Amino acid sequence: MKKVAITTRCKKMLSDVYTPVGIYLRLRDRFRDTILLESTDYHAAENSYSIIAINAIAGIEIINKETLELKYPTQKPEKQSIKNTQDVPQIIWSFMDSFEAAETSEATARIAQGLFGYTSYDAVQFFDTISFSPKQNAAVKPATIANETRPSLPLMRYRLYQYVIAINHFKDEMYICENQVPGLESEVNMVESLIRSKDVPVYPFSPKGEETSNMEDEDYRAMVQKGIQSCLRGDVFQIVLSRRFQQQFTGDDFNVYRALRNINPSPYLFYFDYGDYKLMGSSPESQLIVKDGEAVVHPIAGTFKRTGDAEKDRQLAAELLEDAKENAEHTMLVDLARNDLSRISHNVTVKHYRQVQYYSHVIHLVSEVTGNTEKGVNPFSLLAATFPAGTLSGAPKFKAMELINSNEPTQRGYYGGCIGFMGFDGSCNHAIMIRTFLSRQNTLYYQAGAGVVAASKPESELQEVNNKLGALKKAIVLASEI
């Protein structure tokens, strides 16, 4: 197939009077397929960008294990059969290789030269020989499972956007980047006009009815007890067992994102609008970062609840560093990250180990593991080797995922997957979809898990799940007050 030529043009503006949320609100009603990515890590120049992408012009969607859909600029979508599930990483990379982006000396332009999208947890079936069955746990009361008849999300979805607005907070600069493709009409002047507009359209949000869950508290404790027995038998060293909640609503769910970014500022803030569903979150953890020949993962394991008192939180952080269970869990998952990176890179190193990081509702232990990659390697094969994160599955991964599938009452879907950017140059920056909402059919879905080991206590793991979801539940309340 003839390659699709892309030329990326960027216009620079001062951004000191604009906010990413304000710009996004001005653009989202005029353009379809809009996304917003932010970070609170502004102290480092390389992490100081907010990105708004609008008007998808191409993309690839893995609908299920049998079917995918390709879309090229100015052409109609075409569906294809998947003959071998293990071919999917190469199929996506081959699709990306069908685009030829003109080289540019403008570093910001490269932010637009690639695909933004997500890989769901259940997409691991394309990366390994595991296969998930849709069965439900008979121990869970069917009446507690809400809205499980809805159609599933695409397992993977990545898109090329015509316009990418990149805001450099470190320099108070903004770039309006346009991916120009032959035969594609430009509306860049309208984009700039909307950005400069003073109107910021906002709409109310309100939760409706009571929060429900896919299991009761006693069901979750019983599932944790099963996980403990699996550890004692030696089936796994650790298993991450999760629980889903859902809340119906009326109005504009973007207010939930606005509230969440305020309550739980994190390195990865995102809002992806796909029309019939949205993914929004404030994730503290990267799935994989690949840049300039280096692959990086940041295992997060070991969690204490914050008190809101600075001195008490410092004492808790000191206790967390000494807690035998939490440290054993963290060490195990750092080793798993080292093993994952060793499969696809060399010179694997633990650069930072067991650093304490504070978030709005919890204290975490965080490490950084790096490795060097070969030039020209398929980033989706790198993603496959590290997916899902051990912090969302357990160790060993394969057996842990089998047990998760047999014990959790519903498919995980987006939860534990990853979301972000894949560059035509092989770069990758993906966050794990935790502290994340799925919004669909006027219902918010949110989920969290706890790492279960032989020494776990079911009540403590239940409370860990509640602690991790604290920010999301508060965001729903605050969103109704905006």
N, C-alpha and C positions, 0 to 999 in steps of 0.2 A: 504494500500500500504506500502511496505517496505521502510523505510526511507533511504535517500541517505546520506551516511557518507562523511563528509568533514573534512580534516585535513589541517590546514593553517600553512605553513612554511614561515618564514621571514628571509631574509638575510640583515644585517645592513651594510651600507656604509657611508662614509662621502659625503656630498652633496655640499660642498662649491664651487666646480668648475662647478656645473650644475644648469640649470634653468628649471622650469617645462615646459615652452614653448619649449625649446631646446630638452628636452627628448621626449616630445609629438611628435614633428616633426620627430624625428628619428624612432619612433615606429609606427606611424599611417599608413605608406605605407606598412608595413610588416604584420600587424595584423588588422583584421576586428573589427568592433564594438568597437570604441575607444572613451573614454570620458576624459575630463580634468576639474577639479574643483580647484579653487584657492580662496584666500581671501586676502584682503589688511589689515586685522585686525591682523597684526603680533605682536602687542604690548602685546597681552595676549597669554600665552603659549597654552591654550586650543584651540585657533583659528588659530594656526600657521601652519597648515598643507595644503599642496597642494597634490592633489590626481590625479593620472592617472590610469585608468582602461582599460584593453584591453582583447579582445577575450572572448565574452559572451559565456557561456557554458550552461546556463539555463535561463528561464524567463517566464513571463506571460504577455500577451498582450490582452487588452480589445479592440477588433476591433471596435465594435459598441454596441448598446443596446441589440443585439440578440446573439452575438458570441464572444467567447474568444478563445485564443490559448495558450496552455501550452507546454513548452519545458523543458525536463529533460536532464542531461548530457548523452552524447553518444546515445541519442534516437532521433527519428524523432519527429517534432512538431505534436501535436494533437489538433484538434478543438473541442470545446464543445458549446452547446447551453446555453444561460443564461435564466433560467426559471423565475427568479424573480430579477429585477434590484437591489433591496435592499440587495440582498445576496452577492453582489460583494465584499465589504470589507472583509467579512468572507471567501469568496472563495480565495482571494489573501493571507490572513493570513494562511489559511489551506495549500495553496501551499508552503508558506515559512516554515510551520511546517513540511513539508515532507523532510526537510533537517536537518541533525543532525551534527552540527559543534562541533568538539572536543574542549573542554575547553582549554584555553591557558593562561599562566601568562603574555604573551607578549601583552600589551595593544594595540599596533599598529596592531596586527593581527586582532583585532575585527573590524578595519576599512574595512577589506576585507570580513567580515562575514555578508553579507546581500545583498540587492538588490539596485542598482542605477536605477533611472528612473524618470518618470514624471506622473502627473495627470493633464489633460487638464481642462479648465474652464467648458466645456460642460459635463464633467464627474460628475458634481454635481447631475445629474439625477440618479446616483447610491447611493447618500447619502441622498436624500430628495425626496419628492413626486412630485417635479416639473418636467415638461416635456417641452422641447423646440421645437418650430415649425421652419421649415427652411424658412419661408416666408421672403420676402424682403419688405422694407418700400417703398411704392409707391411714397412717396414724394422725393425720391432720384433718380436722373437721372441715368437710367441703363447704359448709356455710360461711366459713371465715375467708374463703378465697373469692375475691371480687374481680369482676371484669376480665376473667381469664379466657373468654371466648373471642377477644379482640384479635385481629390478624397480627402476626409477628412483624417486627421491623426487618428491613433489609439487613443481612448479616454484616455487610460492609458497604460503605457509600463514600465515594471521593469525587470531588468536583473541581473543575477549573473555572475561575471567576474572571469576568471581563474587567471589573474594576476592583482594585485593592487600595484602600486608604490606610497608610502606615503613619502612625503618630509617634514620633521620637520624643518621649517626655524628658529625656536627658538633655536635649538641645532645644526643646520647645519648637520643633519643626514638624511639618506634616507634608507627606507626599501623596498626591493623587496619581496612582499608577493605572495605566490602561493596557491590557493585553490586546493588541491590534492583530486581527486575523482577516485575510482577504475575504471580502463579501459581507463583513460584519459592520453594521452601521454604528457610528460612534455617537454617544450621548454624553461625552465627558463635560461639555459645557453645562448641561443640566445638573450633572453631579456636583460640579463646583458651585453652581447657583444654589442648590439645596443645602450644601454645607454652610454657605454664607448666610442662609436664611435665619431670621430670628425666631421663627416658630419652632416650638418643641412640643409636638402633640403627645399628650399622655392620657391614659384611660384608667379607670378604677379596676381593682381586683377584689374579689371577696371569696373566701372559702365557703363551701356549701355542705352542710351535713357534718357527720362525724368522721374522724379518721378511722380507717379500717386496716387490717393486716392480713397477710396470707397465712398467718398462724397466731395462736394465742401464746402468752408468756410460758405457760406450762409445756406447750408443744416445742418451743425453742429450747427450754431447759432439757427436755427429753432428747432432742436432736443433739445437743452438746454432749449429753451423757453417752450417746452412741459414738460420737467423735472421740471421746476419752477412751472408750473401750477399743476403738480402732487403733489408737496410739498404744494402749497397753498390749494389744496383740502383736504389735509391730507392723501393722499394715502401712501406717504412715508415722512420721515423727511429729507432724503437725498438719492440721486441716482447718481451713477458714470456712466457717459456716455462717450463712447470712440470712437475713429476714427482710421482707419487703413490706412497706406501708403504702397506702394510697389515700389521697384526699381530693374530693371533687371540688370544683370551683366555678365561678362565673367571672367574666371580665378578661383583663390583659395579664397573662402570666409573665410578661417581661418585668412587671413590678416585683415578682418573686426573685428574679435575677438581680435586680437593683438592690433589694433588701439583703440578699445573700452575700453580695460583694461587699456590702457595708458591715454585716455581722461577722463574716468569716473571710477576710482578705487573705488571698492565697497566691502562690506563684502562677497557678493556671486558673484563670477565670474565662468562661466561655458561654456563648449563647448561639446555638446553631438552629436556624429556623428552616425546616423542610416543608413547611406548609401544613400538612396534616399531622405533623408531630414536631416537637422541639426537644433539644437536649441542652441543658444548662447546668453549670456547676462551678464549684470553687475547689478544685483538686489541689492537694498539697504535694502530690507525687507524680514524677515523670515515669512513663513506661519505657521510653527510649529516646535518647538524643544522639544524633549522628551529625557531626560537623567537622570538616577539614580532616577527615581520616580518623576521627576518634569517636567511639561509641561510649555513651555514659548512661548508667542507671543509678537511681537513688532509692535503695530499699528503705522503707519506713516500717518499722515493727517495734513494738514496745509503746504502750499507751497508758497514761494516767489522766484522770479528769482534772481540769483546772478548777480552782476555787473562786477566782476573781480577786483574791488577795495576793499582791505581788510577793510578799515575804513567804506566805504559805506555799505559793507556787514554786518558789526557789527551793524550798525544803522538799517539796514533792519531786522536783527534778533531780535533786541529789538522791532521793530514795529510789527513783526510777533507775538511775545509773547503777544502783546496788542490788536491785531486785533480781533474784536468781532466775525466776521464770521468764520475766520480760527480756532479760539479757540473753538467755538461752535461745529464745524465739528469734531475737534479732540476729544473733550470730549465725543461726541456722539459715536464715534467709539471705544474709550477706554471702554465705558460702554458696547458696543456690544461685544468686546473681553472678558470682564469679564463674560458676560452672556454665551458666547460660551464655555469658559473654565469651567464654573460652571456646565455645562451639563455632563462633563466627568471627573471632578477632584474636589477636596475639598481644603479648605484653600486658596481660590483665593485671590491674593494680587496684588495691583498696586505698583511694586517696584520702578519704575522710571516714572515720569510724566512730559510731555511737555519739554523734553530736546531738545535743538537746535542742529541739526547736519548739517554740510556743505557738499554738493556734488559738482561735477564739474560745474553744471549749475543751481542748485536750492538749497534752504535752506528748510529743513523739520523740523517739530515738531515730536518727537519720544517718545513713552512711552514703558514700559515693564510691562507685566502682567503675573503672574505665578500662578500655581496651582499644588497640589500634586496628583499623579495618583496611581491607585491600581496596585499591582504587577501582572504581566502576562497579562495586558490588551492589546488588539489588537491595535497596533498603527494606523491601517487604520480606526478604529472606532473613534479614537481620531482626526485623520485628517478630517474625515467626519463631526464631530461636529463643527469644526472651518472653514469649507470650503464652499464657497470661502471666502477669507478675506473680512471683511466689508469694508475695504478701496478700494476694487475693485468692490463692488456691491452696498452697501448702507444700509439703515436701514428703516423699517425692511427688512431683506434680501430677504425673499420669494417674497414679492410684488415688491421689487426693481428689482429682477432678471426677473420677469414677464414683467415688463415695459421695461427693457433693451432688452429683446428678441423681444418685439413688436416695439421698436423704432430704434435700431441699424440695419443697412441694411444687415449686414453679421454676420454669426456665429462667436463667438470669438475664438473658437478653443483653441490653446495653451495659448492665452493672458489671464492673470488673474488666470491661473492654477498655479501649483507648481512643483518644480523639486528638486531632491536631493537623500537622502539615507534612507533606512529602514533596521535596523539591525535585525538579527535573535533573538537578545535579547530584542526586543521591542523598541529599541531606534529609534529616528527619527530626521532628520535635513533637512528641506525642505525650499527653498526660493520661494517667489512668482515670477512668470514669468512676471515681468515688466522690462522696459529697456532691452527688449529681442528681438532678431531677430529669425524668422523662415526662413531658407534658403531651397528653394525647386525649382527644375526645373529652375535653374539659375535666380531665383527671390528672393529678400529679402523682407520679410513682417515685419512690425513693427507697433506698436499700443500704444496709450496712452489715458488716460481718465482724466476727472476732476469731482470732487465731487460737484454736483449741489444741492443747498438748496434754500429756498424761497427767500433769499436775494441775490442770484447770479445774475451776469450780463453776458449775453451771450458772449460778446466780451472778457471779462476777462477770462472766462472758455476756450474759444478758444485759448487764449494766453498761458494759463496754459498747455494745451496739447502740444503746440509748444515748450514751455520751457522744458517739460519733454522729448521731442524727440530730443532736441538740441544735446545731446551727441551722439545719434545714427546717426544722419545725418552727424555730423562732422566725425564720425568714417568711414563712407562710403568714404568720401573725402580723409581722411588720408590713408585709406587702399590702395588707388590707387597710393600712393607715396612711399610705403614701398619697 
